[in-house]
């Protein structure tokens, strides 16, 4: 459980750092940053993150929104995913 939280925290911190450098990222930029973050995780870390149903659902909704609306902002995508 601790390892899951650590991996999720690192993923979120990495995306937040990318956002801090660029302002509010577009969904296209978010998807690129997310792909890079996912590539850096070990299979065990990916499995632990996927095991959290709430995080997985939110992540899936955000990715789906961003794929459908690549020019939208990542904050808009997060807002829509949380509704």
Backbone bond lengths (Angstrom), bond angles and torsions (degrees), N, CA, C in turn:
res aa  C-N    CA-C-N  psi(-1)  N-CA   C-N-CA  omega(-1)  CA-C   N-CA-C  phi
1 X - - - 1.443 - - 1.530 110.73 -
2 X 1.328 116.17 -44.33 1.458 119.95 179.57 1.520 110.34 -62.29
3 X 1.325 115.61 -39.89 1.461 119.47 -179.98 1.527 110.74 -65.53
4 X 1.331 117.19 -36.89 1.459 121.11 177.40 1.517 110.51 -62.35
5 X 1.327 115.65 -46.35 1.461 119.51 179.75 1.521 111.29 -63.58
6 X 1.319 116.77 -39.02 1.457 120.53 178.35 1.524 110.66 -63.98
7 X 1.329 116.82 -46.43 1.464 120.46 -179.47 1.528 110.78 -63.38
8 X 1.326 116.68 -43.28 1.464 120.16 178.89 1.526 110.64 -64.55
9 X 1.320 116.54 -40.41 1.466 120.62 178.85 1.521 111.25 -63.20
10 X 1.327 116.33 -42.04 1.463 119.90 178.94 1.519 111.20 -65.04
11 X 1.327 116.45 -39.80 1.458 120.59 178.84 1.524 110.14 -63.25
12 X 1.321 116.55 -47.59 1.461 120.83 -179.98 1.529 110.57 -65.10
13 X 1.333 117.04 -40.83 1.465 120.40 179.35 1.524 110.87 -63.21
14 X 1.320 116.46 -40.15 1.458 119.98 178.69 1.516 112.04 -63.82
15 X 1.324 115.80 -43.51 1.459 119.45 178.37 1.525 110.87 -68.04
16 X 1.329 116.73 -37.21 1.467 120.28 177.96 1.525 110.40 -65.39
17 X 1.320 116.82 -39.49 1.465 120.22 178.47 1.522 110.37 -63.84
18 X 1.314 116.53 -41.30 1.461 119.96 177.90 1.523 110.19 -64.05
19 X 1.333 116.33 -39.59 1.455 119.93 179.39 1.525 110.81 -68.06
20 X 1.314 117.66 -38.92 1.460 121.29 -179.12 1.523 110.86 -62.67
21 X 1.311 116.89 -31.86 1.457 120.38 -179.52 1.523 111.74 -77.09
22 X 1.313 117.06 -28.93 1.456 120.05 -173.85 1.515 113.68 -114.14
23 X 1.322 118.82 5.05 1.455 120.17 -173.42 1.512 108.60 78.46
24 X 1.306 117.18 -146.76 1.458 120.66 178.37 1.525 108.23 -80.76
25 X 1.308 115.83 110.97 1.462 120.75 -177.13 1.519 111.23 -65.35
26 X 1.306 115.36 151.55 1.457 119.56 169.30 1.522 107.26 -76.02
27 X 1.304 115.79 163.34 1.461 119.26 177.92 1.530 111.11 -62.04
28 X 1.316 116.61 -35.68 1.464 119.53 178.45 1.524 110.43 -61.77
29 X 1.335 116.75 -42.91 1.464 120.81 177.86 1.526 111.11 -67.27
30 X 1.332 116.06 -38.13 1.467 120.07 177.99 1.528 110.23 -60.89
31 X 1.327 116.87 -44.83 1.465 120.05 -179.22 1.527 111.07 -63.24
32 X 1.330 117.24 -37.17 1.469 120.40 176.81 1.526 110.69 -65.47
33 X 1.331 116.62 -46.82 1.469 120.81 179.88 1.522 110.98 -64.26
34 X 1.323 116.48 -38.87 1.460 120.98 178.84 1.528 110.36 -64.59
35 X 1.316 116.76 -41.98 1.468 120.11 178.96 1.529 110.67 -62.97
36 X 1.322 117.06 -40.50 1.466 120.43 177.89 1.523 110.99 -65.80
37 X 1.329 116.59 -41.05 1.467 120.19 179.05 1.524 110.67 -65.53
38 X 1.323 116.89 -42.57 1.464 120.85 179.24 1.527 110.79 -63.36
39 X 1.320 116.75 -37.40 1.465 120.62 -179.42 1.522 111.88 -66.86
40 X 1.324 116.53 -26.03 1.466 119.58 -178.09 1.526 113.15 -85.45
41 X 1.331 117.76 -11.07 1.465 120.89 179.97 1.522 111.04 -83.91
42 X 1.310 115.58 146.98 1.464 119.92 175.46 1.526 108.79 -75.26
43 X 1.332 118.15 159.79 1.468 120.40 176.83 1.532 112.62 -56.86
44 X 1.321 117.02 -36.48 1.466 120.03 179.12 1.530 110.75 -65.76
45 X 1.332 116.78 -41.58 1.464 120.21 178.37 1.530 110.82 -65.29
46 X 1.324 116.79 -41.19 1.463 120.52 177.82 1.523 110.85 -61.27
47 X 1.323 116.17 -41.62 1.468 120.35 179.81 1.522 111.02 -64.69
48 X 1.322 116.81 -39.74 1.467 120.01 179.69 1.526 111.43 -66.63
49 X 1.312 116.73 -40.63 1.461 120.04 178.45 1.527 109.79 -66.57
50 X 1.320 116.81 -42.05 1.464 121.10 179.81 1.524 111.82 -65.43
51 X 1.325 117.07 -23.80 1.462 120.85 -178.78 1.525 112.34 -73.21
52 X 1.319 118.44 -15.32 1.466 121.70 177.92 1.527 108.02 -87.07
53 X 1.336 117.95 106.30 1.464 120.05 -173.75 1.532 114.19 -62.25
54 X 1.319 118.25 -36.52 1.465 119.89 179.99 1.523 111.31 -68.76
55 X 1.311 116.44 -45.13 1.464 119.86 179.76 1.524 110.73 -65.38
56 X 1.327 116.29 -40.73 1.464 120.20 179.51 1.521 111.30 -63.67
57 X 1.332 116.58 -42.20 1.463 120.59 -179.95 1.526 111.03 -65.36
58 X 1.324 116.97 -44.33 1.462 121.17 179.25 1.526 110.78 -63.28
59 X 1.321 115.80 -43.26 1.461 121.02 179.44 1.525 110.79 -62.77
60 X 1.321 116.57 -43.90 1.466 120.69 -179.77 1.529 111.09 -64.15
61 X 1.331 117.02 -41.55 1.468 120.63 178.98 1.526 111.11 -65.08
62 X 1.318 115.87 -41.32 1.463 119.31 -179.03 1.526 110.65 -67.25
63 X 1.325 116.81 -43.56 1.473 119.40 177.80 1.524 110.98 -61.88
64 X 1.340 116.86 -43.11 1.464 120.62 -179.50 1.529 110.72 -62.00
65 X 1.331 116.67 -44.10 1.465 120.33 179.03 1.525 110.24 -63.09
66 X 1.322 116.20 -43.79 1.464 119.88 -178.82 1.523 112.27 -66.72
67 X 1.321 117.10 -36.79 1.468 119.32 177.53 1.524 110.79 -65.85
68 X 1.337 116.27 -36.56 1.460 120.29 -179.95 1.528 112.42 -78.93
69 X 1.333 116.72 -24.65 1.472 122.03 -176.10 1.529 110.61 -133.79
70 X 1.326 118.66 68.43 1.471 120.51 -173.91 1.528 114.73 -63.33
71 X 1.323 118.35 -20.92 1.467 120.28 179.94 1.525 112.60 -90.48
72 X 1.332 117.32 -8.31 1.467 120.75 178.51 1.521 109.27 -69.79
73 X 1.328 116.42 161.41 1.464 119.81 177.96 1.523 109.88 -81.19
74 X 1.315 115.46 154.44 1.463 119.58 179.23 1.526 111.06 -67.05
75 X 1.326 117.47 -30.59 1.470 119.18 177.69 1.525 110.70 -68.41
76 X 1.317 117.29 -35.94 1.465 120.85 175.45 1.528 109.92 -64.72
77 X 1.323 116.44 -41.86 1.462 120.61 178.94 1.524 110.97 -62.71
78 X 1.330 116.93 -41.02 1.463 120.48 179.07 1.524 110.42 -65.15
79 X 1.328 116.48 -41.57 1.463 120.31 178.38 1.522 110.60 -60.84
80 X 1.322 117.18 -45.65 1.466 121.28 179.48 1.523 110.94 -65.13
81 X 1.315 117.21 -38.77 1.465 120.91 -178.98 1.522 111.69 -67.00
82 X 1.325 116.73 -30.30 1.461 120.40 -177.54 1.527 112.98 -84.32
83 X 1.320 117.96 -8.31 1.471 120.85 -179.38 1.501 111.35 -76.50
